[in-house]
Amino acid sequence: MSPSSTSQPASEYVEFWNDTLADKFNRFQDILMNGLSYHSRVPLEDLEVAPGARILDVGCGWGDTAIQLAGMTGPEGEVLGIDCVDAFLEDARRRAAEAGVSNVRFEVADVERYPFQGDFDLCFSRFGMMFFEHPVPAMRNIFRALKPGGELMFIVWRDIEANPWLGLPKQVVLDFLPPPGEEARTCGPGPFSMANPEVVRQQLESAGFEDIGFDRNDGPVEVGRSVEEAMRFQLALGPAGEVFREAGELAERQRPEIEAALREALAPFERDGRIVMGSSSWTIVARRPESG
C-alpha cells in the first residue's frame, strides 16, 4: 500500500505494505489472484449489478475484480479501484489497458481517509477490509461513499481453524520458531480480524449500515503449482511467513529443516501437480439506509 491521496502521511501499516509486502505479493501474484479466486467468483456470479452503476472496489490489488465489475456495469457505468500499494495499481492499469476496459480507473489511496463524494451504488472488496488499521472509521468513510440505499459487499477469511491452507503451515513453522512478539511489524489487524460475525456486525452498525448478512463460502484454493512453490509461498506470506520473517537470523539458521518439514506437510495435498487445500470465507453484505 502506498501514500494516501490526501496530504496526511502514510501510516506504518501502509509503509509496511509498500516497503516489505508488495514485492512478496507480486512474486506470488498468480496464487493470490487466481489460486484464491474461488472466494470472489462465487459471490460475483450471484451479484446483480444495474447497468450504468458506479462501483467502488476497495483494496483492489491488481485490478482483476475491478475489471470484472466494469464489465458487469457496462459502458455507461464506472468503477473506481482503490489500493494503497503503488506497485499493484501499476499492474492493474496495464491489465485494464490490455483488456480494452475504459470505464475503470485506479487511485492510490487510504480508504479510511479518501474524500468520497457519496455517489457510488456499490462498494465491493475482496480480502481488503480485514486489513483496515481502524475498521469502524474506514467503514464510516465507505458509508459516506455510497448513495442512500447503496450496497456494500465484502469478502473476508473465517477463522484460521477453518482455513488449513494457512493454519497448517503456521503450526509447522511454530514447531521450530517462537511466535512474533508484540513489536512485530504487521500488515494491519490481519487476515482473521473479521472472522467473528458478531464483532463485524457491531462494527457495521456503528458505521451506520443496516440489512447486514453473512454467507459462508467453503471451497478449494490452489496454493502452489508444486510442493516447492507452495512451500516458498508459505514462508513469504501469511501467518507462517510472519513467524519466519520475525524470527530473523534464527529462522535463517533453521531454514533447511523448516523447508523440509513444510514440504512434508504440504505433499499430501498435491492434486495433478498442484497443491489444493481447504479454505473458508464470509461474504458479508450491508446497506446504507435510504435516509440518513
C-alpha positions as CSV (number, residue, x, y, z in Angstrom):
1,M,0.0,0.0,0.0
2,S,1.3,3.5,-0.7
3,P,0.8,7.1,0.4
4,S,-2.8,8.3,0.8
5,S,-4.3,10.5,-1.8
6,T,-4.8,13.0,1.0
7,S,-2.0,15.2,2.3
8,Q,-1.7,13.2,5.5
9,P,1.4,11.0,6.0
10,A,1.0,7.3,5.3
11,S,0.5,5.1,8.4
12,E,3.1,2.5,9.4
13,Y,0.8,-0.2,8.0
14,V,0.7,1.4,4.6
15,E,4.5,1.9,4.6
16,F,5.0,-1.8,5.6
17,W,2.8,-2.9,2.7
18,N,4.9,-0.8,0.3
19,D,8.4,-1.5,1.6
20,T,8.1,-5.1,2.7
21,L,5.0,-6.9,1.4
22,A,4.4,-5.5,-2.1
23,D,7.4,-7.4,-3.6
24,K,6.4,-10.6,-1.9
25,F,2.7,-10.3,-3.1
26,N,3.8,-9.6,-6.6
27,R,6.1,-12.6,-6.6
28,F,3.1,-14.8,-5.8
29,Q,0.5,-12.9,-7.7
30,D,-0.8,-15.9,-9.6
31,I,-1.6,-17.7,-6.3
32,L,-3.2,-14.7,-4.6
33,M,-5.2,-13.5,-7.6
34,N,-6.1,-16.8,-9.3
35,G,-5.5,-19.6,-6.8
36,L,-7.8,-17.9,-4.3
37,S,-10.3,-16.7,-6.8
38,Y,-13.0,-19.2,-5.8
39,H,-13.9,-16.8,-3.0
40,S,-14.7,-13.9,-5.3
41,R,-16.0,-15.9,-8.2
42,V,-18.9,-17.5,-6.3
43,P,-20.3,-14.2,-4.8
44,L,-19.8,-12.2,-8.0
45,E,-21.7,-14.8,-10.0
46,D,-24.8,-14.1,-7.8
47,L,-24.3,-10.3,-7.7
48,E,-26.8,-8.3,-9.6
49,V,-25.4,-5.0,-11.0
50,A,-27.6,-2.5,-12.6
51,P,-26.4,-1.2,-16.0
52,G,-24.7,2.1,-15.5
53,A,-23.9,1.6,-11.8
54,R,-21.0,3.4,-10.2
55,I,-18.9,0.9,-8.2
56,L,-16.1,1.3,-5.7
57,D,-13.5,-1.6,-5.3
58,V,-11.7,-1.3,-2.0
59,G,-8.3,-2.9,-1.8
60,C,-8.5,-3.8,-5.5
61,G,-4.9,-5.1,-5.7
62,W,-4.0,-6.0,-9.3
63,G,-7.4,-4.9,-10.6
64,D,-9.0,-8.2,-11.7
65,T,-12.2,-7.8,-9.7
66,A,-12.5,-4.1,-10.7
67,I,-12.2,-5.0,-14.3
68,Q,-14.8,-7.7,-13.9
69,L,-17.1,-5.3,-12.2
70,A,-16.5,-2.8,-15.0
71,G,-17.9,-5.4,-17.5
72,M,-20.9,-6.0,-15.3
73,T,-21.9,-2.4,-15.0
74,G,-21.4,-1.8,-18.8
75,P,-20.0,1.1,-20.7
76,E,-22.4,3.7,-19.1
77,G,-21.1,2.7,-15.6
78,E,-17.8,3.4,-13.9
79,V,-15.6,1.6,-11.5
80,L,-13.0,3.2,-9.1
81,G,-10.4,0.8,-7.8
82,I,-8.6,2.0,-4.7
83,D,-5.5,0.4,-3.1
84,C,-2.6,1.8,-1.2
85,V,0.1,-0.2,-3.0
86,D,1.5,1.7,-5.9
87,A,3.1,-1.4,-7.5
88,F,-0.3,-3.3,-7.5
89,L,-2.1,-0.4,-9.3
90,E,0.6,-0.1,-12.0
91,D,-0.2,-3.7,-12.9
92,A,-4.0,-3.0,-12.7
93,R,-3.7,-0.2,-15.1
94,R,-1.7,-2.3,-17.5
95,R,-4.2,-5.1,-17.3
96,A,-7.2,-2.8,-17.9
97,A,-5.5,-1.3,-20.9
98,E,-4.6,-4.7,-22.4
99,A,-8.3,-5.7,-22.0
100,G,-9.6,-2.6,-23.6
101,V,-11.6,-1.7,-20.5
102,S,-12.0,2.1,-20.4
103,N,-14.7,2.5,-17.7
104,V,-12.4,1.7,-14.8
105,R,-9.8,3.9,-13.1
106,F,-7.4,3.2,-10.2
107,E,-6.2,5.5,-7.5
108,V,-3.5,5.1,-4.8
109,A,-5.3,5.9,-1.6
110,D,-6.1,5.0,2.0
111,V,-9.8,4.3,2.1
112,E,-10.0,5.4,5.7
113,R,-9.2,9.0,4.6
114,Y,-10.2,9.2,1.0
115,P,-12.6,12.2,0.3
116,F,-15.6,10.4,-1.2
117,Q,-18.5,12.3,-2.7
118,G,-21.3,9.9,-1.9
119,D,-22.1,8.8,-5.4
120,F,-21.4,5.1,-5.5
121,D,-24.2,2.5,-5.9
122,L,-22.0,-0.4,-4.7
123,C,-18.8,-1.0,-2.8
124,F,-17.0,-4.3,-3.2
125,S,-13.9,-5.6,-1.5
126,R,-12.2,-9.0,-1.8
127,F,-9.8,-9.6,1.2
128,G,-9.2,-5.9,1.7
129,M,-11.4,-4.8,4.5
130,M,-9.8,-7.1,7.1
131,F,-6.5,-5.1,7.0
132,F,-8.1,-1.7,8.0
133,E,-6.0,-0.1,10.7
134,H,-9.2,1.4,12.2
135,P,-12.1,-0.6,10.9
136,V,-15.1,1.5,12.1
137,P,-13.7,4.8,10.7
138,A,-12.9,3.1,7.4
139,M,-16.5,1.6,7.3
140,R,-17.9,5.1,8.0
141,N,-16.0,6.5,5.1
142,I,-17.3,3.7,2.9
143,F,-20.8,4.5,4.2
144,R,-20.2,8.2,3.1
145,A,-19.0,6.9,-0.3
146,L,-22.4,5.2,-1.0
147,K,-25.6,6.8,-2.2
148,P,-28.6,6.3,0.1
149,G,-29.6,2.7,-0.4
150,G,-26.2,1.8,-1.7
151,E,-24.8,-1.7,-1.0
152,L,-21.6,-2.9,0.5
153,M,-20.3,-6.5,-0.3
154,F,-17.0,-7.7,1.0
155,I,-15.2,-11.0,1.5
156,V,-13.0,-11.9,4.5
157,W,-11.5,-15.1,5.8
158,R,-13.2,-17.0,8.5
159,D,-11.0,-18.1,11.4
160,I,-7.7,-19.9,11.0
161,E,-9.1,-23.2,12.1
162,A,-11.4,-23.1,9.1
163,N,-8.5,-22.3,6.8
164,P,-6.0,-25.2,6.9
165,W,-4.1,-23.6,3.9
166,L,-2.9,-21.0,6.4
167,G,-3.2,-22.8,9.8
168,L,-1.3,-26.0,9.0
169,P,1.9,-24.2,7.7
170,K,1.8,-21.8,10.7
171,Q,1.8,-24.8,13.1
172,V,4.7,-26.4,11.2
173,V,6.8,-23.3,11.4
174,L,5.9,-22.8,15.1
175,D,7.4,-26.2,15.8
176,F,10.8,-24.5,15.1
177,L,10.4,-20.8,15.9
178,P,8.8,-18.6,18.6
179,P,5.6,-16.6,17.8
180,P,6.0,-13.0,16.7
181,G,6.4,-10.5,19.6
182,E,4.3,-7.5,20.3
183,E,6.7,-5.2,18.5
184,A,6.4,-7.2,15.2
185,R,5.7,-5.2,12.1
186,T,2.4,-6.2,10.6
187,C,0.1,-5.5,7.6
188,G,-2.6,-4.3,10.0
189,P,-5.1,-6.3,12.1
190,G,-4.6,-9.3,9.9
191,P,-6.4,-11.9,7.8
192,F,-8.7,-13.1,10.6
193,S,-9.6,-9.8,12.1
194,M,-13.1,-10.0,10.7
195,A,-13.7,-13.7,11.2
196,N,-16.2,-13.1,14.1
197,P,-19.7,-12.2,12.7
198,E,-20.8,-10.6,16.0
199,V,-17.8,-8.3,16.0
200,V,-18.2,-7.3,12.3
201,R,-21.9,-6.8,12.7
202,Q,-21.3,-4.4,15.6
203,Q,-18.6,-2.5,13.5
204,L,-21.0,-2.2,10.6
205,E,-23.9,-1.0,12.8
206,S,-21.6,1.6,14.4
207,A,-20.7,2.8,10.9
208,G,-24.4,3.3,10.1
209,F,-25.1,0.2,8.0
210,E,-28.3,-2.0,8.1
211,D,-29.6,-5.2,6.4
212,I,-26.3,-7.0,7.4
213,G,-25.9,-10.6,6.3
214,F,-23.2,-13.2,6.3
215,D,-22.9,-16.0,3.8
216,R,-20.3,-18.8,4.4
217,N,-18.3,-20.0,1.4
218,D,-16.2,-23.1,1.8
219,G,-14.1,-24.3,-1.1
220,P,-10.7,-25.2,-2.5
221,V,-7.7,-22.9,-3.0
222,E,-4.7,-23.6,-5.1
223,V,-1.6,-22.5,-3.1
224,G,1.1,-23.6,-5.5
225,R,1.8,-25.3,-8.8
226,S,4.2,-27.6,-7.0
227,V,5.2,-28.5,-3.4
228,E,8.2,-26.3,-3.8
229,E,6.2,-23.2,-4.8
230,A,3.7,-23.8,-2.1
231,M,6.4,-24.1,0.5
232,R,8.1,-20.8,-0.7
233,F,4.7,-19.1,-0.7
234,Q,4.0,-20.0,2.9
235,L,7.4,-18.8,4.1
236,A,6.9,-15.5,2.3
237,L,3.4,-14.5,3.3
238,G,0.6,-15.3,5.7
239,P,0.8,-16.4,9.3
240,A,3.7,-18.9,8.6
241,G,5.6,-16.2,6.7
242,E,5.1,-13.7,9.6
243,V,6.5,-16.2,12.1
244,F,9.5,-16.9,9.8
245,R,10.2,-13.2,9.0
246,E,10.0,-12.0,12.6
247,A,12.4,-14.8,13.8
248,G,15.1,-13.3,11.6
249,E,18.5,-15.0,11.9
250,L,17.1,-17.8,14.0
251,A,14.8,-18.7,11.1
252,E,17.5,-18.5,8.5
253,R,19.7,-20.9,10.5
254,Q,16.9,-23.4,10.6
255,R,15.7,-22.8,7.1
256,P,16.7,-26.2,5.7
257,E,14.8,-28.1,8.4
258,I,11.7,-25.8,8.2
259,E,11.6,-26.1,4.4
260,A,11.8,-29.9,4.6
261,A,9.0,-30.0,7.3
262,L,6.8,-27.8,5.1
263,R,7.4,-29.9,2.0
264,E,6.4,-33.0,4.0
265,A,3.2,-31.3,5.4
266,L,2.1,-30.0,2.0
267,A,2.8,-33.0,-0.1
268,P,-0.4,-34.9,0.8
269,F,-2.4,-32.0,-0.8
270,E,-1.0,-32.4,-4.2
271,R,-3.6,-32.9,-6.9
272,D,-2.4,-33.3,-10.5
273,G,0.8,-31.5,-9.7
274,R,-0.9,-28.6,-7.9
275,I,-1.3,-28.1,-4.1
276,V,-5.0,-27.7,-3.3
277,M,-6.2,-27.1,0.3
278,G,-9.4,-26.3,2.1
279,S,-10.5,-22.7,2.9
280,S,-13.5,-20.8,4.2
281,S,-14.6,-17.2,3.9
282,W,-17.5,-14.9,4.8
283,T,-19.3,-12.9,2.1
284,I,-20.7,-10.0,4.1
285,V,-23.4,-7.6,2.7
286,A,-24.8,-4.5,4.2
287,R,-26.7,-1.4,3.0
288,R,-26.7,2.3,3.6
289,P,-30.3,3.3,4.7
290,E,-32.4,5.2,2.1
291,S,-32.5,8.1,4.6
292,G,-29.7,9.2,6.9
